Amino acid sequence: MNLDEKIFYAADATDNIAFLTEQLFTWQTSSWQMAAANYNGLHKTLVRTLEIGGIHFAIQFNPERIRSAAAKVDAKSISERKCFLCPHNLPSEQQGIPTGDDFFILVNPYPIFPKHLTISKLQHTNQMIAQNIGTMLDISAVLTDYVVLYNGPKCGASAPDHLHFQAGSKGFLPVEKEFEEMKSRLLMHRYKSVEISFAVNYLRRMITLQSNSKNDLLEIFAKIYSLLAALQPQEPEPMLNIICYADKNAWIMHIFPRIKHRPVQYDRGQLLISPASVEMGGVFITPRSEDFEKITEEDIINIFDQITTGEIEFEKIITEINNL
């Protein structure tokens, strides 16, 4: 399939990408039957809330997300399937907007957020963040009504063989509000213009960077990435999830160091939950009704305890960052 057939609008540097993205969303959710049905169905999605020591979680029953939660991401399975993010393999109805450094903005047809995008590399290249964090910041600066998500290849990415980000409606993830509420109580450090916050008692460990300087953010991220990589030399990149968003004043980037892909509950078939950025942000997606009904506060605590960097290791990371 010719790439031109998949282009909704060939944007250039002078175009308003945010406006075009909203037009794309309107078009795809009206002209593409499957996407329209799934977004309409999202309004009927069952949601319940849990609170653990003042930390809030939303539990969403979303059966359409089973494709992602149950995705086989081992090397053999990936080699035997077509890449669903390569332009020539996209559904015939799906179109996108080429932007930036060879990326393609697409409407995600299996939404979690009220508006849910996938932003994929046009070329087929592995999911790696080190050389692409600048693109994540650029996307956040343009799509200011969205949070931008990165899932590492062993941290919830259902296509670890194809570089991509996701973006979803701001205000949906509890971490956005909770960070502002607890920021004054967090351990703090400054690197040039970047405020660095460390959330130690947030069930999962979180490093937050906040600055209006892209260059300073890129510099400190590279240093933190190197520290995390040194702890996992066996991995092609350190295990992590990232949530990034921006307004006219600054970027905010939440980094969640990981040590495990999926919890034992998943392996045993007890809970079909494959934690990614959305879960780290406070929304647990359950594609099976039984999981939606039975997941408990204790399950969430236990899952985070399994998959996130431990307290001792995190203290070492904090010390190393403070010494930069």
Secondary structure by P-SEA (a helix, b strand, c coil): cccccccccccccccaaaaaaaaaaaaaacccaaaaaaaaacccbbbbbbbcccbbbbbbbcccccccccccccaaaaaacccccccccccccbbbbbcccbbbbbccccccccbbbbbbbcccccccccccaaaaaaaaaaaccbbbbbbccccccccccccbbbbccccccaaaaaaaaacccccccccccbbbbbbccccbbbbbbbcccaaaaaaaaaaaaaaaaaaccccccccbbbbbbbcccbbbbbbbbbccccccccccccccccccccccccbbbbccaaaaacccaaaaaaaaacccccaaaaaaaaaaaaac
